[in-house]
Amino acid sequence: MQKSHLVNTFLLSTMAIAVAGAAVAQNPEERAKANQAEQQKPQQAASAADDKFDGTVFHAQVLLDRAGFSPGVIDGMAGISFEAALKGFQQARGLQETGQLDQATRAALLRDRAPSTRRLRIDESDARGPFGPVPKEPEQQAKLERLTYRNLLEKIAEKFHTTPQTIIALNSPDTRLGAGSVLRLPNVLPSSRSYQNVKPDVAQLLSDLNVSADQPKAARVVVDKSDKVVHVYGENGRMIAQFPATMGSERDPLPLGNWKVNTVAFNPPFKYQPQLFWDVKDDEPEQMLPPGPNGPVGVVWIDLNREHIGIHGTNSPETIKRAESHGCVRLTNWDAARLTQMIEDGMPVVFQA
């Protein structure tokens, strides 16, 4: 496959979601400014099959992401992750915790005057890959050097905290994607890429996931089983960030208690041990799976002082808060990477019901 082409022109999609750019703004002055910005967007077709997409929700998701209260994937769809993000933002800002995009919440979000999207050119460093298929079986995965992105569209979607389908909707279904292509993408560009005290490969990983270098510093982390979110608190006890999470299951419940951060590993390999998984036969051989964004723990492993338990990334960001885990806490790769820039070794981590 040539680098200037991608998966049969954007994965053969023939449907485009209507992204009318109905910004969060509600008063006439703000709506006029929003409409002026949206006039620069490419024309997008509406589809009755995608009537759940909401431009107002999309803009709010972008602003929540920028504020550190992650809605998970930015896709313009209201749902449990969006509601949880709104509640976290409302709590942090001293607003009534409705979980709804009410007028007070809109006004607080709009203090960040960022538009919902930006037109950006795909860089050669992103387009060069490597890309490739990801086998389903661990035995086959173990033969690879890296569990890479399958294609450039998947990489760009993760970089901009969204889904391939949303990128298709924001642009044209027949757009050819490669180095030099100009796309309209969610406006999650970081305010700083001046990463301090990290190795060059880690700085590149953070940049590739559009994680800003100027993150607030945490004092403790609380993993809340009831809400399926990870709360991050600062020294003054105020919540400074929140991330949706997948955590445990009936067979592998979240180990409640007080833990600590041991270490943080970026791009970790994963030791596949069938005896640790109730849904895998114990007589299957162990495998050492290579690192990569499509590995079982994604690009980050935050090790805790509880054996086999950590906070980590994922190869399926769209399933966060909608799936189960084997006892660990799973975040999107970009949220896990962002969390690493807030915490330190030895920091307390509470798992609560």
C-alpha positions as CSV (number, residue, x, y, z in Angstrom):
1,M,0.0,0.0,0.0
2,Q,1.3,3.4,-0.9
3,K,1.6,6.0,1.9
4,S,-0.7,8.4,0.0
5,H,-3.6,6.0,0.1
6,L,-5.5,4.5,3.0
7,V,-7.6,1.4,3.3
8,N,-9.6,1.8,0.1
9,T,-10.2,5.6,0.6
10,F,-11.2,5.9,4.2
11,L,-12.3,2.3,4.9
12,L,-15.0,2.2,2.2
13,S,-17.3,4.3,4.3
14,T,-20.2,5.8,2.3
15,M,-21.9,7.5,5.2
16,A,-21.0,10.9,6.6
17,I,-22.3,12.1,9.9
18,A,-23.8,15.6,9.8
19,V,-21.4,17.8,11.8
20,A,-23.3,21.0,11.6
21,G,-21.0,22.6,14.1
22,A,-23.7,23.5,16.5
23,A,-21.3,24.8,19.0
24,V,-21.9,24.9,22.7
25,A,-22.5,28.6,22.4
26,Q,-26.1,29.7,23.1
27,N,-26.2,33.5,23.2
28,P,-26.3,35.4,19.9
29,E,-22.8,36.8,20.1
30,E,-21.2,33.5,20.8
31,R,-23.3,31.7,18.2
32,A,-22.4,34.3,15.6
33,K,-18.7,33.7,16.3
34,A,-19.2,30.0,16.2
35,N,-21.1,30.2,12.9
36,Q,-18.3,32.3,11.4
37,A,-15.7,29.7,12.3
38,E,-17.9,26.9,11.0
39,Q,-18.2,28.6,7.6
40,Q,-14.7,27.3,6.8
41,K,-15.7,23.7,7.3
42,P,-16.2,21.4,4.3
43,Q,-19.8,20.6,3.4
44,Q,-20.9,17.4,5.1
45,A,-23.8,15.2,4.3
46,A,-26.5,14.2,6.8
47,S,-27.5,10.7,7.3
48,A,-30.6,9.5,9.1
49,A,-28.6,6.5,10.4
50,D,-26.4,8.8,12.3
51,D,-29.1,11.0,13.9
52,K,-27.5,10.4,17.3
53,F,-24.6,12.6,16.4
54,D,-24.9,16.1,17.9
55,G,-22.6,19.0,17.0
56,T,-23.2,20.6,20.3
57,V,-22.1,17.4,22.1
58,F,-19.1,17.2,19.8
59,H,-17.9,20.7,20.8
60,A,-18.5,20.0,24.5
61,Q,-16.5,16.8,24.2
62,V,-13.6,18.7,22.7
63,L,-13.7,21.3,25.5
64,L,-14.0,18.7,28.2
65,D,-11.0,16.8,26.8
66,R,-9.0,20.0,26.8
67,A,-10.0,20.7,30.4
68,G,-8.8,17.3,31.6
69,F,-12.3,15.7,32.0
70,S,-12.1,13.1,29.4
71,P,-15.3,12.0,27.6
72,G,-13.4,9.0,26.1
73,V,-13.6,9.0,22.3
74,I,-14.8,12.3,20.9
75,D,-17.6,11.2,18.5
76,G,-20.5,13.6,19.0
77,M,-22.5,11.0,20.8
78,A,-24.1,11.6,24.2
79,G,-23.8,8.7,26.5
80,I,-22.4,7.4,29.8
81,S,-18.9,8.6,29.2
82,F,-20.1,12.1,28.2
83,E,-22.4,12.3,31.2
84,A,-19.6,11.2,33.6
85,A,-17.3,13.8,32.1
86,L,-19.9,16.5,32.6
87,K,-20.4,15.5,36.3
88,G,-16.7,15.5,36.9
89,F,-16.3,18.9,35.3
90,Q,-19.3,20.3,37.2
91,Q,-17.9,19.0,40.5
92,A,-14.5,20.5,39.9
93,R,-16.1,23.9,39.0
94,G,-18.5,24.0,41.8
95,L,-21.6,23.6,39.6
96,Q,-24.7,21.6,40.2
97,E,-23.9,18.0,39.2
98,T,-26.6,17.3,36.7
99,G,-24.6,15.4,34.2
100,Q,-26.4,17.5,31.6
101,L,-25.0,20.2,29.3
102,D,-27.0,22.9,31.0
103,Q,-26.5,26.7,30.6
104,A,-24.1,27.0,33.5
105,T,-21.9,24.2,32.3
106,R,-21.9,25.6,28.8
107,A,-20.8,29.0,30.1
108,A,-17.9,27.4,32.1
109,L,-16.8,25.3,29.2
110,L,-16.8,28.3,26.8
111,R,-14.2,30.1,28.9
112,D,-11.9,28.1,26.7
113,R,-12.8,29.8,23.4
114,A,-11.4,27.0,21.3
115,P,-13.4,26.0,18.2
116,S,-14.4,22.4,17.9
117,T,-12.1,21.5,15.0
118,R,-8.9,22.5,13.3
119,R,-7.7,22.1,9.7
120,L,-4.4,20.3,9.9
121,R,-1.9,18.8,7.5
122,I,-0.8,15.2,8.0
123,D,2.9,15.1,8.7
124,E,5.3,12.7,7.0
125,S,6.4,11.3,10.4
126,D,2.8,10.2,11.0
127,A,2.3,8.9,7.5
128,R,5.4,6.7,7.3
129,G,4.1,4.1,9.8
130,P,4.9,1.2,10.1
131,F,1.4,-0.1,9.8
132,G,0.1,-3.7,9.6
133,P,-2.5,-6.3,10.5
134,V,-2.9,-7.3,14.1
135,P,-3.4,-11.1,14.5
136,K,-6.1,-12.2,16.9
137,E,-4.2,-15.1,18.5
138,P,-1.4,-14.3,21.0
139,E,0.8,-17.0,19.5
140,Q,0.8,-15.0,16.2
141,Q,1.1,-11.6,17.9
142,A,4.2,-12.8,19.7
143,K,6.0,-13.3,16.3
144,L,5.7,-9.6,15.5
145,E,8.2,-6.9,16.5
146,R,5.5,-4.5,17.4
147,L,1.7,-4.4,17.6
148,T,1.3,-1.3,15.4
149,Y,-1.6,0.7,14.2
150,R,-3.4,-1.1,11.4
151,N,-3.4,1.9,9.2
152,L,-2.9,5.7,9.1
153,L,-6.6,6.4,9.8
154,E,-6.5,4.4,13.0
155,K,-3.3,6.3,14.1
156,I,-4.8,9.8,13.3
157,A,-8.0,8.9,15.1
158,E,-6.1,8.0,18.3
159,K,-3.8,11.0,18.0
160,F,-6.9,13.2,17.9
161,H,-8.9,11.3,20.6
162,T,-11.6,10.2,18.2
163,T,-12.8,7.4,16.0
164,P,-12.1,6.6,12.3
165,Q,-15.8,7.0,11.6
166,T,-15.8,10.6,13.1
167,I,-12.8,11.6,11.0
168,I,-14.6,10.3,7.9
169,A,-17.6,12.4,8.9
170,L,-15.6,15.5,9.5
171,N,-14.2,15.3,6.0
172,S,-15.2,13.5,2.8
173,P,-15.6,9.7,2.6
174,D,-13.5,9.6,-0.5
175,T,-10.6,11.7,0.9
176,R,-7.3,10.1,0.3
177,L,-5.1,10.1,3.4
178,G,-1.4,10.5,3.4
179,A,1.5,12.8,4.1
180,G,0.4,16.3,3.1
181,S,-3.4,15.6,3.3
182,V,-5.3,18.4,5.0
183,L,-8.0,17.2,7.3
184,R,-10.5,18.7,9.7
185,L,-9.9,17.2,13.1
186,P,-11.0,17.6,16.7
187,N,-9.2,20.5,18.3
188,V,-7.2,18.7,21.0
189,L,-3.8,20.1,20.1
190,P,-1.7,20.5,23.3
191,S,-0.8,23.9,24.7
192,S,2.8,22.7,25.1
193,R,5.1,20.0,23.8
194,S,8.0,21.0,26.1
195,Y,8.2,17.7,27.9
196,Q,10.6,17.8,30.9
197,N,12.5,14.9,32.4
198,V,11.4,12.3,30.0
199,K,13.3,10.3,27.4
200,P,13.1,11.3,23.7
201,D,11.0,8.3,22.9
202,V,8.5,9.1,25.7
203,A,8.3,12.7,24.5
204,Q,7.5,11.5,21.0
205,L,4.8,9.1,22.4
206,L,3.2,12.0,24.4
207,S,3.3,14.2,21.3
208,D,1.9,11.6,19.1
209,L,-1.1,11.3,21.4
210,N,-1.5,15.1,21.7
211,V,-0.9,15.1,25.4
212,S,0.1,18.5,26.7
213,A,3.3,18.9,28.7
214,D,1.7,21.4,31.1
215,Q,-0.4,19.0,33.2
216,P,-1.4,19.8,36.8
217,K,0.3,17.7,39.4
218,A,-1.7,15.2,41.4
219,A,-1.6,14.3,45.1
220,R,-3.7,11.2,44.8
221,V,-5.7,9.1,42.4
222,V,-9.1,7.5,43.2
223,V,-10.5,4.7,41.1
224,D,-14.3,4.8,41.6
225,K,-16.0,1.5,40.8
226,S,-19.5,2.8,41.1
227,D,-19.0,5.5,38.5
228,K,-16.4,3.7,36.4
229,V,-14.1,6.7,36.4
230,V,-10.6,7.6,37.6
231,H,-10.6,10.8,39.7
232,V,-7.3,12.8,40.0
233,Y,-7.0,15.2,43.0
234,G,-4.5,18.0,43.6
235,E,-2.8,19.0,46.8
236,N,-5.7,21.2,47.9
237,G,-8.2,18.3,47.6
238,R,-9.8,19.7,44.4
239,M,-10.4,17.4,41.5
240,I,-8.1,18.3,38.6
241,A,-8.9,15.6,36.1
242,Q,-11.1,12.7,35.5
243,F,-11.0,9.8,33.0
244,P,-13.6,7.1,32.1
245,A,-12.4,3.6,32.8
246,T,-13.0,-0.1,32.4
247,M,-12.3,-1.8,35.7
248,G,-12.7,-5.4,36.8
249,S,-15.6,-7.8,36.3
250,E,-17.8,-10.2,38.2
251,R,-15.1,-12.9,37.8
252,D,-12.2,-10.6,38.4
253,P,-13.4,-7.8,40.7
254,L,-11.6,-4.6,41.2
255,P,-9.3,-5.2,44.2
256,L,-10.6,-2.5,46.6
257,G,-8.2,-0.9,48.9
258,N,-5.3,1.6,49.3
259,W,-2.4,1.1,46.8
260,K,0.5,3.0,45.6
261,V,2.2,3.7,42.3
262,N,5.3,1.6,41.9
263,T,6.6,2.6,38.5
264,V,5.4,3.8,35.1
265,A,6.4,2.0,31.9
266,F,5.9,3.3,28.4
267,N,5.4,1.0,25.4
268,P,5.6,-2.0,27.6
269,P,5.7,-5.6,26.3
270,F,3.0,-7.8,27.8
271,K,3.5,-11.3,29.3
272,Y,0.5,-13.3,28.3
273,Q,-0.1,-15.8,31.1
274,P,-3.2,-18.0,30.4
275,Q,-3.4,-19.1,34.0
276,L,-4.3,-15.6,35.1
277,F,-7.3,-15.4,32.8
278,W,-10.4,-17.4,33.7
279,D,-11.7,-17.3,30.1
280,V,-8.5,-18.8,28.7
281,K,-7.4,-22.5,28.9
282,D,-4.6,-23.0,31.3
283,D,-2.7,-25.3,29.0
284,E,-2.2,-22.6,26.4
285,P,1.5,-21.6,26.3
286,E,2.7,-18.3,27.8
287,Q,3.7,-15.7,25.3
288,M,5.7,-12.5,25.4
289,L,3.7,-10.0,23.3
290,P,5.5,-7.1,21.7
291,P,4.8,-3.5,22.6
292,G,2.6,-1.2,20.6
293,P,-0.7,0.7,20.7
294,N,-2.6,-2.4,19.7
295,G,-1.2,-4.5,22.5
296,P,-3.4,-5.7,25.4
297,V,-2.2,-2.8,27.7
298,G,-1.7,-0.2,25.0
299,V,1.2,2.2,25.3
300,V,1.2,2.7,29.1
301,W,1.4,0.5,32.2
302,I,1.2,2.2,35.6
303,D,2.3,-0.5,38.0
304,L,0.8,-0.6,41.5
305,N,1.9,-2.4,44.6
306,R,-0.6,-5.1,44.0
307,E,0.6,-8.1,42.0
308,H,-0.7,-8.2,38.4
309,I,-2.7,-5.0,38.9
310,G,-2.1,-1.7,37.1
311,I,-3.7,1.2,35.3
312,H,-3.0,0.9,31.6
313,G,-4.0,1.8,28.1
314,T,-6.1,-0.2,25.6
315,N,-6.2,-1.3,22.0
316,S,-10.0,-0.6,21.9
317,P,-10.7,3.0,23.1
318,E,-14.3,2.8,22.0
319,T,-15.0,0.1,24.6
320,I,-13.9,2.1,27.6
321,K,-16.6,2.1,30.3
322,R,-18.6,-0.4,28.2
323,A,-16.6,-3.6,28.7
324,E,-14.9,-5.6,31.5
325,S,-11.3,-6.2,32.5
326,H,-9.4,-8.9,34.4
327,G,-9.1,-6.7,37.5
328,C,-7.0,-3.9,36.1
329,V,-8.0,-0.4,35.3
330,R,-8.1,0.4,31.6
331,L,-8.1,3.8,30.0
332,T,-7.7,5.1,26.5
333,N,-4.1,5.4,25.5
334,W,-4.2,9.2,25.5
335,D,-5.8,9.3,28.9
336,A,-3.3,6.8,30.4
337,A,-0.5,8.8,28.9
338,R,-1.9,12.1,30.3
339,L,-2.2,10.5,33.7
340,T,1.5,9.6,33.7
341,Q,2.4,13.3,33.5
342,M,0.3,14.0,36.7
343,I,1.5,11.3,39.0
344,E,4.8,10.3,40.7
345,D,6.1,7.0,42.0
346,G,4.8,6.3,45.5
347,M,1.6,8.3,45.0
348,P,-1.5,6.8,46.8
349,V,-4.1,5.2,44.6
350,V,-7.4,4.3,46.2
351,F,-9.7,1.7,44.7
352,Q,-13.2,2.3,46.1
353,A,-16.7,0.8,45.5
